[in-house]
Structures are given as C-alpha cells and as structure tokens.
Amino acid sequence: MNDPSLVAKVFRAVAIAEALSWTGLLIGMFVKWILATSELGVQVMGPIHGALFVAYVVVTLWTARLFRWDLRTVVIGLLASIPPLTTIWFERHAGATGRLDPARARAVTG
C-alpha cells in the first residue's frame, strides 16, 4: 500500500488514535492511583495504548520514507509519540507544512 493519499489518511488516523489512547490511559491511571477505586482502566487502556504507540512509530517511519521527510522531521514525529496528545499536534503540523502532500511522495514502481 503505497498510495500517498491513503498513507496520509492512515497516518492521521493512527496519530489521533494514539492520542486518544493516551487520554484513556491517563484517565485509567487517575482512577487507579488518585481515586484508588479500580485498575480496570489501566488494564484495558494499557495494552491498547501500547499497540497504538507501536503502530504510530511504524506508520510514522513508513510515511516519512514515502513522503521523503528529512531526519529532523522524522525525529520530531517519533518524539511526538511520548508526551500525551502531541501526535495530533505533529499530524496537524505535517499537514500544514506540506509534509503530507502527495506531490512530495516518492515515485512507487512495481
């Protein structure tokens, strides 16, 4: 799957999903550690967030290669996975600066 428009949509979807899972995990940690009422939120959202974190890293590298991002952009994109909700900021930034423009995409052969 190397259609630039589709890859950009997948990147956007995974960036948003990763941020939402971070939010869910933070809520679960609040309930577990501050309210001390249940561990269910962490038990459910922990693995979901972990999977989406890994998916975001993989999709970011895939997108970076296809759209020819420079190293600085790749590093910022990967670092955006660490602070909560920053993947949404990076996705918006990448779109606004043309880094998700299909015209930038590497020509795909085969």
N, CA, C and O atoms as a Tinker XYZ file with bonds, in Angstrom:
   440  protein
     1  N      0.861000   -1.178000    0.000000    73     2
     2  CA     0.000000    0.000000    0.000000    64     1     3
     3  C      0.903000    1.236000    0.000000    63     2     4     5
     4  O      1.425000    1.640000    1.039000    81     3
     5  N      1.072000    1.813000   -1.156000    73     3     6
     6  CA     1.925000    2.994000   -1.271000    64     5     7
     7  C      1.212000    4.165000   -1.923000    63     6     8     9
     8  O      1.857000    5.052000   -2.484000    81     7
     9  N     -0.107000    4.177000   -1.856000    73     7    10
    10  CA    -0.879000    5.312000   -2.357000    64     9    11
    11  C     -0.703000    6.468000   -1.369000    63    10    12    13
    12  O     -1.144000    6.356000   -0.226000    81    11
    13  N     -0.073000    7.572000   -1.775000    73    11    14
    14  CA     0.218000    8.670000   -0.849000    64    13    15
    15  C     -1.008000    9.206000   -0.109000    63    14    16    17
    16  O     -0.926000    9.511000    1.080000    81    15
    17  N     -2.124000    9.322000   -0.790000    73    15    18
    18  CA    -3.329000    9.832000   -0.127000    64    17    19
    19  C     -3.788000    8.879000    0.972000    63    18    20    21
    20  O     -4.185000    9.310000    2.054000    81    19
    21  N     -3.729000    7.582000    0.681000    73    19    22
    22  CA    -4.142000    6.586000    1.669000    64    21    23
    23  C     -3.168000    6.536000    2.839000    63    22    24    25
    24  O     -3.586000    6.425000    3.992000    81    23
    25  N     -1.875000    6.618000    2.550000    73    23    26
    26  CA    -0.870000    6.606000    3.622000    64    25    27
    27  C     -1.062000    7.820000    4.524000    63    26    28    29
    28  O     -0.976000    7.698000    5.746000    81    27
    29  N     -1.320000    8.985000    3.942000    73    27    30
    30  CA    -1.561000   10.188000    4.745000    64    29    31
    31  C     -2.791000   10.007000    5.636000    63    30    32    33
    32  O     -2.781000   10.425000    6.794000    81    31
    33  N     -3.841000    9.393000    5.109000    73    31    34
    34  CA    -5.057000    9.151000    5.908000    64    33    35
    35  C     -4.777000    8.165000    7.041000    63    34    36    37
    36  O     -5.248000    8.355000    8.162000    81    35
    37  N     -4.013000    7.115000    6.747000    73    35    38
    38  CA    -3.658000    6.142000    7.788000    64    37    39
    39  C     -2.817000    6.829000    8.866000    63    38    40    41
    40  O     -3.036000    6.615000   10.058000    81    39
    41  N     -1.854000    7.654000    8.443000    73    39    42
    42  CA    -1.031000    8.376000    9.412000    64    41    43
    43  C     -1.903000    9.244000   10.316000    63    42    44    45
    44  O     -1.737000    9.242000   11.536000    81    43
    45  N     -2.823000    9.979000    9.719000    73    43    46
    46  CA    -3.716000   10.835000   10.508000    64    45    47
    47  C     -4.548000   10.009000   11.495000    63    46    48    49
    48  O     -4.662000   10.365000   12.667000    81    47
    49  N     -5.118000    8.916000   11.018000    73    47    50
    50  CA    -5.968000    8.075000   11.871000    64    49    51
    51  C     -5.177000    7.485000   13.037000    63    50    52    53
    52  O     -5.657000    7.476000   14.171000    81    51
    53  N     -3.975000    6.996000   12.764000    73    51    54
    54  CA    -3.159000    6.396000   13.826000    64    53    55
    55  C     -2.678000    7.458000   14.813000    63    54    56    57
    56  O     -2.623000    7.203000   16.016000    81    55
    57  N     -2.329000    8.642000   14.317000    73    55    58
    58  CA    -1.899000    9.724000   15.212000    64    57    59
    59  C     -3.022000   10.112000   16.164000    63    58    60    61
    60  O     -2.783000   10.317000   17.354000    81    59
    61  N     -4.227000   10.211000   15.659000    73    59    62
    62  CA    -5.379000   10.567000   16.504000    64    61    63
    63  C     -5.700000    9.434000   17.468000    63    62    64    65
    64  O     -5.950000    9.674000   18.649000    81    63
    65  N     -5.696000    8.204000   16.974000    73    63    66
    66  CA    -5.994000    7.052000   17.841000    64    65    67
    67  C     -4.962000    6.931000   18.966000    63    66    68    69
    68  O     -5.316000    6.628000   20.106000    81    67
    69  N     -3.689000    7.167000   18.646000    73    67    70
    70  CA    -2.639000    7.090000   19.675000    64    69    71
    71  C     -2.885000    8.146000   20.751000    63    70    72    73
    72  O     -2.747000    7.864000   21.942000    81    71
    73  N     -3.242000    9.338000   20.343000    73    71    74
    74  CA    -3.512000   10.411000   21.309000    64    73    75
    75  C     -4.735000   10.080000   22.171000    63    74    76    77
    76  O     -4.723000   10.309000   23.381000    81    75
    77  N     -5.769000    9.551000   21.558000    73    75    78
    78  CA    -6.965000    9.188000   22.327000    64    77    79
    79  C     -6.668000    8.052000   23.310000    63    78    80    81
    80  O     -7.182000    8.040000   24.429000    81    79
    81  N     -5.838000    7.104000   22.884000    73    79    82
    82  CA    -5.496000    6.010000   23.803000    64    81    83
    83  C     -4.654000    6.525000   24.964000    63    82    84    85
    84  O     -4.771000    6.020000   26.081000    81    83
    85  N     -3.807000    7.525000   24.717000    73    83    86
    86  CA    -3.036000    8.162000   25.794000    64    85    87
    87  C     -4.001000    8.774000   26.803000    63    86    88    89
    88  O     -3.834000    8.627000   28.014000    81    87
    89  N     -5.013000    9.462000   26.280000    73    87    90
    90  CA    -6.012000   10.086000   27.156000    64    89    91
    91  C     -6.720000    9.034000   27.994000    63    90    92    93
    92  O     -6.897000    9.201000   29.201000    81    91
    93  N     -7.126000    7.943000   27.340000    73    91    94
    94  CA    -7.783000    6.858000   28.077000    64    93    95
    95  C     -6.889000    6.266000   29.147000    63    94    96    97
    96  O     -7.345000    5.973000   30.251000    81    95
    97  N     -5.625000    6.091000   28.827000    73    95    98
    98  CA    -4.685000    5.549000   29.808000    64    97    99
    99  C     -4.479000    6.519000   30.969000    63    98   100   101
   100  O     -4.414000    6.099000   32.124000    81    99
   101  N     -4.376000    7.808000   30.670000    73    99   102
   102  CA    -4.232000    8.800000   31.744000    64   101   103
   103  C     -5.454000    8.806000   32.666000    63   102   104   105
   104  O     -5.316000    8.919000   33.884000    81   103
   105  N     -6.626000    8.685000   32.093000    73   103   106
   106  CA    -7.846000    8.606000   32.912000    64   105   107
   107  C     -7.806000    7.339000   33.766000    63   106   108   109
   108  O     -8.131000    7.365000   34.953000    81   107
   109  N     -7.402000    6.230000   33.142000    73   107   110
   110  CA    -7.285000    4.977000   33.900000    64   109   111
   111  C     -6.288000    5.084000   35.037000    63   110   112   113
   112  O     -6.532000    4.562000   36.125000    81   111
   113  N     -5.163000    5.757000   34.801000    73   111   114
   114  CA    -4.166000    5.935000   35.864000    64   113   115
   115  C     -4.698000    6.847000   36.968000    63   114   116   117
   116  O     -4.413000    6.627000   38.145000    81   115
   117  N     -5.465000    7.864000   36.595000    73   115   118
   118  CA    -6.070000    8.745000   37.595000    64   117   119
   119  C     -7.017000    7.957000   38.496000    63   118   120   121
   120  O     -6.993000    8.100000   39.719000    81   119
   121  N     -7.843000    7.131000   37.878000    73   119   122
   122  CA    -8.793000    6.321000   38.659000    64   121   123
   123  C     -8.044000    5.330000   39.551000    63   122   124   125
   124  O     -8.416000    5.118000   40.706000    81   123
   125  N     -6.996000    4.731000   39.010000    73   123   126
   126  CA    -6.239000    3.744000   39.787000    64   125   127
   127  C     -5.454000    4.378000   40.930000    63   126   128   129
   128  O     -5.533000    3.912000   42.067000    81   127
   129  N     -4.695000    5.440000   40.641000    73   127   130
   130  CA    -3.762000    5.963000   41.623000    64   129   131
   131  C     -4.308000    7.104000   42.486000    63   130   132   133
   132  O     -3.922000    7.227000   43.649000    81   131
   133  N     -5.187000    7.929000   41.947000    73   131   134
   134  CA    -5.699000    9.069000   42.721000    64   133   135
   135  C     -6.997000    8.696000   43.423000    63   134   136   137
   136  O     -7.137000    8.888000   44.631000    81   135
   137  N     -7.944000    8.162000   42.658000    73   135   138
   138  CA    -9.218000    7.763000   43.265000    64   137   139
   139  C     -9.117000    6.418000   43.970000    63   138   140   141
   140  O     -9.919000    6.107000   44.850000    81   139
   141  N     -8.133000    5.629000   43.581000    73   139   142
   142  CA    -7.881000    4.306000   44.177000    64   141   143
   143  C     -9.141000    3.446000   44.207000    63   142   144   145
   144  O     -9.445000    2.805000   45.213000    81   143
   145  N     -9.870000    3.441000   43.089000    73   143   146
   146  CA   -11.112000    2.669000   43.052000    64   145   147
   147  C    -11.066000    1.475000   42.111000    63   146   148   149
   148  O    -11.759000    0.486000   42.347000    81   147
   149  N    -10.263000    1.542000   41.046000    73   147   150
   150  CA   -10.270000    0.447000   40.077000    64   149   151
   151  C     -9.001000    0.468000   39.238000    63   150   152   153
   152  O     -8.447000    1.525000   38.938000    81   151
   153  N     -8.559000   -0.724000   38.870000    73   151   154
   154  CA    -7.419000   -0.857000   37.971000    64   153   155
   155  C     -7.871000   -1.172000   36.547000    63   154   156   157
   156  O     -7.038000   -1.316000   35.652000    81   155
   157  N     -9.156000   -1.277000   36.332000    73   155   158
   158  CA    -9.695000   -1.713000   35.044000    64   157   159
   159  C     -9.263000   -0.806000   33.888000    63   158   160   161
   160  O     -8.915000   -1.293000   32.813000    81   159
   161  N     -9.286000    0.494000   34.107000    73   159   162
   162  CA    -8.901000    1.423000   33.042000    64   161   163
   163  C     -7.485000    1.205000   32.563000    63   162   164   165
   164  O     -7.220000    1.248000   31.361000    81   163
   165  N     -6.567000    0.971000   33.492000    73   163   166
   166  CA    -5.170000    0.725000   33.137000    64   165   167
   167  C     -5.038000   -0.650000   32.474000    63   166   168   169
   168  O     -4.294000   -0.808000   31.507000    81   167
   169  N     -5.755000   -1.629000   32.993000    73   167   170
   170  CA    -5.687000   -2.975000   32.424000    64   169   171
   171  C     -6.202000   -3.010000   30.989000    63   170   172   173
   172  O     -5.687000   -3.761000   30.161000    81   171
   173  N     -7.209000   -2.204000   30.694000    73   171   174
   174  CA    -7.772000   -2.170000   29.346000    64   173   175
   175  C     -6.965000   -1.233000   28.442000    63   174   176   177
   176  O     -6.559000   -1.618000   27.345000    81   175
   177  N     -6.738000   -0.011000   28.904000    73   175   178
   178  CA    -6.110000    1.001000   28.043000    64   177   179
   179  C     -4.597000    0.824000   27.901000    63   178   180   181
   180  O     -4.021000    1.264000   26.906000    81   179
   181  N     -3.956000    0.198000   28.861000    73   179   182
   182  CA    -2.507000   -0.012000   28.764000    64   181   183
   183  C     -2.110000   -0.774000   27.507000    63   182   184   185
   184  O     -1.297000   -0.274000   26.729000    81   183
   185  N     -2.656000   -1.964000   27.282000    73   183   186
   186  CA    -2.306000   -2.702000   26.068000    64   185   187
   187  C     -2.773000   -2.016000   24.777000    63   186   188   189
   188  O     -2.092000   -2.082000   23.754000    81   187
   189  N     -3.921000   -1.366000   24.831000    73   187   190
   190  CA    -4.409000   -0.652000   23.645000    64   189   191
   191  C     -3.447000    0.477000   23.291000    63   190   192   193
   192  O     -3.064000    0.640000   22.133000    81   191
   193  N     -3.062000    1.251000   24.301000    73   191   194
   194  CA    -2.123000    2.346000   24.047000    64   193   195
   195  C     -0.771000    1.809000   23.574000    63   194   196   197
   196  O     -0.159000    2.374000   22.667000    81   195
   197  N     -0.313000    0.735000   24.179000    73   195   198
   198  CA     0.965000    0.147000   23.758000    64   197   199
   199  C      0.940000   -0.253000   22.293000    63   198   200   201
   200  O      1.893000    0.012000   21.560000    81   199
   201  N     -0.133000   -0.883000   21.863000    73   199   202
   202  CA    -0.254000   -1.302000   20.461000    64   201   203
   203  C     -0.327000   -0.091000   19.533000    63   202   204   205
   204  O      0.292000   -0.083000   18.469000    81   203
   205  N     -1.078000    0.925000   19.934000    73   203   206
   206  CA    -1.194000    2.118000   19.098000    64   205   207
   207  C      0.103000    2.928000   19.080000    63   206   208   209
   208  O      0.419000    3.566000   18.076000    81   207
   209  N      0.842000    2.908000   20.165000    73   207   210
   210  CA     2.158000    3.555000   20.199000    64   209   211
   211  C      3.087000    2.909000   19.168000    63   210   212   213
   212  O      3.740000    3.601000   18.386000    81   211
   213  N      3.134000    1.580000   19.178000    73   211   214
   214  CA     3.977000    0.857000   18.216000    64   213   215
   215  C      3.479000    1.122000   16.787000    63   214   216   217
   216  O      4.280000    1.338000   15.877000    81   215
   217  N      2.170000    1.104000   16.600000    73   215   218
   218  CA     1.603000    1.376000   15.270000    64   217   219
   219  C      1.991000    2.777000   14.806000    63   218   220   221
   220  O      2.343000    2.967000   13.642000    81   219
   221  N      1.930000    3.755000   15.704000    73   219   222
   222  CA     2.297000    5.122000   15.336000    64   221   223
   223  C      3.760000    5.199000   14.897000    63   222   224   225
   224  O      4.072000    5.855000   13.904000    81   223
   225  N      4.644000    4.544000   15.619000    73   223   226
   226  CA     6.066000    4.561000   15.258000    64   225   227
   227  C      6.260000    3.941000   13.869000    63   226   228   229
   228  O      6.957000    4.510000   13.029000    81   227
   229  N      5.652000    2.790000   13.630000    73   227   230
   230  CA     5.785000    2.111000   12.338000    64   229   231
   231  C      5.202000    2.965000   11.213000    63   230   232   233
   232  O      5.834000    3.138000   10.171000    81   231
   233  N      4.003000    3.497000   11.425000    73   231   234
   234  CA     3.351000    4.301000   10.390000    64   233   235
   235  C      4.111000    5.606000   10.154000    63   234   236   237
   236  O      4.174000    6.085000    9.021000    81   235
   237  N      4.684000    6.182000   11.201000    73   235   238
   238  CA     5.487000    7.400000   11.031000    64   237   239
   239  C      6.711000    7.125000   10.164000    63   238   240   241
   240  O      7.028000    7.918000    9.277000    81   239
   241  N      7.392000    6.027000   10.405000    73   239   242
   242  CA     8.563000    5.682000    9.594000    64   241   243
   243  C      8.162000    5.397000    8.147000    63   242   244   245
   244  O      8.860000    5.803000    7.218000    81   243
   245  N      7.057000    4.713000    7.956000    73   243   246
   246  CA     6.543000    4.412000    6.618000    64   245   247
   247  C      6.182000    5.713000    5.879000    63   246   248   249
   248  O      6.530000    5.901000    4.714000    81   247
   249  N      5.484000    6.592000    6.584000    73   247   250
   250  CA     5.072000    7.875000    5.998000    64   249   251
   251  C      6.303000    8.720000    5.673000    63   250   252   253
   252  O      6.380000    9.329000    4.606000    81   251
   253  N      7.253000    8.754000    6.587000    73   251   254
   254  CA     8.479000    9.543000    6.383000    64   253   255
   255  C      9.225000    9.086000    5.138000    63   254   256   257
   256  O      9.722000    9.906000    4.367000    81   255
   257  N      9.300000    7.796000    4.950000    73   255   258
   258  CA    10.005000    7.263000    3.776000    64   257   259
   259  C      9.270000    7.628000    2.495000    63   258   260   261
   260  O      9.879000    8.093000    1.531000    81   259
   261  N      7.966000    7.416000    2.490000    73   259   262
   262  CA     7.182000    7.685000    1.285000    64   261   263
   263  C      7.162000    9.172000    0.929000    63   262   264   265
   264  O      7.249000    9.539000   -0.243000    81   263
   265  N      7.046000   10.029000    1.958000    73   263   266
   266  CA     6.936000   11.469000    1.717000    64   265   267
   267  C      8.279000   12.202000    1.779000    63   266   268   269
   268  O      8.323000   13.430000    1.711000    81   267
   269  N      9.366000   11.448000    1.908000    73   267   270
   270  CA    10.718000   12.000000    1.878000    64   269   271
   271  C     10.973000   13.054000    2.960000    63   270   272   273
   272  O     11.484000   14.138000    2.679000    81   271
   273  N     10.615000   12.724000    4.179000    73   271   274
   274  CA    10.872000   13.656000    5.271000    64   273   275
   275  C     12.365000   13.692000    5.576000    63   274   276   277
   276  O     13.067000   12.691000    5.435000    81   275
   277  N     12.838000   14.865000    5.997000    73   275   278
   278  CA    14.231000   14.953000    6.436000    64   277   279
   279  C     14.348000   14.352000    7.838000    63   278   280   281
   280  O     13.343000   14.109000    8.507000    81   279
   281  N     15.578000   14.119000    8.268000    73   279   282
   282  CA    15.816000   13.449000    9.558000    64   281   283
   283  C     15.205000   14.216000   10.721000    63   282   284   285
   284  O     14.648000   13.614000   11.640000    81   283
   285  N     15.304000   15.528000   10.687000    73   283   286
   286  CA    14.747000   16.357000   11.774000    64   285   287
   287  C     13.238000   16.124000   11.909000    63   286   288   289
   288  O     12.731000   15.978000   13.021000    81   287
   289  N     12.531000   16.088000   10.795000    73   287   290
   290  CA    11.086000   15.868000   10.822000    64   289   291
   291  C     10.762000   14.474000   11.348000    63   290   292   293
   292  O      9.823000   14.301000   12.125000    81   291
   293  N     11.536000   13.485000   10.925000    73   291   294
   294  CA    11.315000   12.112000   11.397000    64   293   295
   295  C     11.503000   12.045000   12.913000    63   294   296   297
   296  O     10.679000   11.464000   13.619000    81   295
   297  N     12.579000   12.634000   13.406000    73   295   298
   298  CA    12.853000   12.602000   14.846000    64   297   299
   299  C     11.740000   13.310000   15.619000    63   298   300   301
   300  O     11.282000   12.796000   16.640000    81   299
   301  N     11.303000   14.461000   15.157000    73   299   302
   302  CA    10.209000   15.175000   15.831000    64   301   303
   303  C      8.936000   14.329000   15.793000    63   302   304   305
   304  O      8.215000   14.242000   16.787000    81   303
   305  N      8.663000   13.716000   14.659000    73   303   306
   306  CA     7.482000   12.855000   14.545000    64   305   307
   307  C      7.525000   11.697000   15.527000    63   306   308   309
   308  O      6.516000   11.365000   16.148000    81   307
   309  N      8.685000   11.087000   15.665000    73   307   310
   310  CA     8.820000    9.969000   16.608000    64   309   311
   311  C      8.748000   10.449000   18.055000    63   310   312   313
   312  O      8.106000    9.814000   18.892000    81   311
   313  N      9.403000   11.565000   18.348000    73   311   314
   314  CA     9.347000   12.107000   19.714000    64   313   315
   315  C      7.933000   12.541000   20.095000    63   314   316   317
   316  O      7.591000   12.564000   21.277000    81   315
   317  N      7.113000   12.885000   19.108000    73   315   318
   318  CA     5.742000   13.305000   19.375000    64   317   319
   319  C      4.914000   12.187000   20.000000    63   318   320   321
   320  O      3.849000   12.443000   20.561000    81   319
   321  N      5.393000   10.956000   19.906000    73   319   322
   322  CA     4.647000    9.834000   20.487000    64   321   323
   323  C      4.800000    9.760000   22.005000    63   322   324   325
   324  O      4.085000    8.996000   22.654000    81   323
   325  N      5.706000   10.527000   22.576000    73   323   326
   326  CA     5.983000   10.411000   24.010000    64   325   327
   327  C      5.065000   11.285000   24.864000    63   326   328   329
   328  O      4.386000   10.741000   25.735000    81   327
   329  N      5.000000   12.610000   24.671000    73   327   330
   330  CA     4.083000   13.402000   25.504000    64   329   331
   331  C      2.627000   13.167000   25.079000    63   330   332   333
   332  O      2.347000   12.999000   23.892000    81   331
   333  N      1.720000   13.155000   26.029000    73   331   334
   334  CA     0.309000   12.955000   25.678000    64   333   335
   335  C     -0.198000   13.988000   24.669000    63   334   336   337
   336  O      0.089000   15.180000   24.780000    81   335
   337  N     -0.950000   13.507000   23.692000    73   335   338
   338  CA    -1.661000   14.301000   22.682000    64   337   339
   339  C     -0.760000   14.994000   21.666000    63   338   340   341
   340  O     -1.265000   15.717000   20.807000    81   339
   341  N      0.527000   14.803000   21.733000    73   339   342
   342  CA     1.439000   15.501000   20.833000    64   341   343
   343  C      1.394000   14.941000   19.416000    63   342   344   345
   344  O      1.763000   15.638000   18.470000    81   343
   345  N      0.949000   13.696000   19.249000    73   343   346
   346  CA     0.843000   13.140000   17.901000    64   345   347
   347  C     -0.183000   13.914000   17.077000    63   346   348   349
   348  O     -0.032000   14.044000   15.862000    81   347
   349  N     -1.216000   14.425000   17.725000    73   347   350
   350  CA    -2.200000   15.239000   16.998000    64   349   351
   351  C     -1.540000   16.535000   16.534000    63   350   352   353
   352  O     -1.716000   16.948000   15.388000    81   351
   353  N     -0.786000   17.173000   17.417000    73   351   354
   354  CA    -0.072000   18.396000   17.020000    64   353   355
   355  C      0.839000   18.119000   15.831000    63   354   356   357
   356  O      0.846000   18.875000   14.859000    81   355
   357  N      1.620000   17.015000   15.909000    73   355   358
   358  CA     2.554000   16.733000   14.830000    64   357   359
   359  C      1.822000   16.440000   13.528000    63   358   360   361
   360  O      2.252000   16.895000   12.468000    81   359
   361  N      0.738000   15.698000   13.584000    73   359   362
   362  CA    -0.025000   15.396000   12.371000    64   361   363
   363  C     -0.539000   16.683000   11.740000    63   362   364   365
   364  O     -0.468000   16.845000   10.522000    81   363
   365  N     -1.053000   17.591000   12.549000    73   363   366
   366  CA    -1.534000   18.890000   12.043000    64   365   367
   367  C     -0.372000   19.689000   11.443000    63   366   368   369
   368  O     -0.509000   20.288000   10.376000    81   367
   369  N      0.758000   19.693000   12.127000    73   367   370
   370  CA     1.944000   20.406000   11.652000    64   369   371
   371  C      2.421000   19.827000   10.314000    63   370   372   373
   372  O      2.727000   20.572000    9.383000    81   371
   373  N      2.480000   18.508000   10.228000    73   371   374
   374  CA     2.931000   17.866000    8.986000    64   373   375
   375  C      2.000000   18.221000    7.827000    63   374   376   377
   376  O      2.460000   18.488000    6.716000    81   375
   377  N      0.711000   18.223000    8.082000    73   375   378
   378  CA    -0.243000   18.598000    7.042000    64   377   379
   379  C     -0.124000   20.051000    6.643000    63   378   380   381
   380  O     -0.151000   20.377000    5.456000    81   379
   381  N      0.007000   20.926000    7.626000    73   379   382
   382  CA     0.066000   22.370000    7.362000    64   381   383
   383  C      1.346000   22.782000    6.637000    63   382   384   385
   384  O      1.357000   23.782000    5.918000    81   383
   385  N      2.409000   22.028000    6.820000    73   383   386
   386  CA     3.685000   22.378000    6.189000    64   385   387
   387  C      3.932000   21.597000    4.894000    63   386   388   389
   388  O      5.030000   21.641000    4.339000    81   387
   389  N      2.919000   20.891000    4.422000    73   387   390
   390  CA     3.030000   20.174000    3.153000    64   389   391
   391  C      3.742000   18.843000    3.223000    63   390   392   393
   392  O      4.016000   18.237000    2.187000    81   391
   393  N      4.048000   18.374000    4.417000    73   391   394
   394  CA     4.782000   17.117000    4.547000    64   393   395
   395  C      3.917000   15.890000    4.271000    63   394   396   397
   396  O      4.428000   14.771000    4.204000    81   395
   397  N      2.602000   16.098000    4.109000    73   395   398
   398  CA     1.708000   15.011000    3.742000    64   397   399
   399  C      1.106000   15.232000    2.345000    63   398   400   401
   400  O      0.113000   14.603000    1.979000    81   399
   401  N      1.714000   16.118000    1.591000    73   399   402
   402  CA     1.256000   16.431000    0.242000    64   401   403
   403  C      1.652000   15.286000   -0.699000    63   402   404   405
   404  O      2.835000   14.961000   -0.802000    81   403
   405  N      0.686000   14.675000   -1.383000    73   403   406
   406  CA     1.010000   13.571000   -2.290000    64   405   407
   407  C      2.052000   13.923000   -3.350000    63   406   408   409
   408  O      2.728000   13.028000   -3.857000    81   407
   409  N      2.198000   15.196000   -3.696000    73   407   410
   410  CA     3.205000   15.594000   -4.682000    64   409   411
   411  C      4.628000   15.351000   -4.166000    63   410   412   413
   412  O      5.559000   15.223000   -4.961000    81   411
   413  N      4.804000   15.287000   -2.848000    73   411   414
   414  CA     6.131000   15.034000   -2.254000    64   413   415
   415  C      6.487000   13.561000   -2.250000    63   414   416   417
   416  O      7.645000   13.192000   -2.055000    81   415
   417  N      5.493000   12.729000   -2.463000    73   415   418
   418  CA     5.695000   11.284000   -2.280000    64   417   419
   419  C      6.675000   10.716000   -3.294000    63   418   420   421
   420  O      6.743000   11.142000   -4.447000    81   419
   421  N      7.410000    9.759000   -2.826000    73   419   422
   422  CA     8.386000    9.048000   -3.652000    64   421   423
   423  C      7.630000    8.262000   -4.728000    63   422   424   425
   424  O      6.604000    7.645000   -4.441000    81   423
   425  N      8.122000    8.286000   -5.931000    73   423   426
   426  CA     7.505000    7.504000   -7.004000    64   425   427
   427  C      7.622000    6.025000   -6.667000    63   426   428   429
   428  O      8.696000    5.548000   -6.299000    81   427
   429  N      6.520000    5.309000   -6.793000    73   427   430
   430  CA     6.482000    3.883000   -6.449000    64   429   431
   431  C      6.484000    3.082000   -7.733000    63   430   432   433
   432  O      5.671000    3.321000   -8.627000    81   431
   433  N      7.390000    2.141000   -7.821000    73   431   434
   434  CA     7.436000    1.285000   -9.002000    64   433   435
   435  C      6.983000   -0.109000   -8.618000    63   434   436   437
   436  O      7.100000   -0.520000   -7.464000    81   435
   437  N      6.473000   -0.816000   -9.580000    73   435   438
   438  CA     6.091000   -2.192000   -9.341000    64   437   439
   439  C      4.674000   -2.322000   -9.292000    63   438   440
   440  O      4.162000   -3.424000   -9.096000    81   439
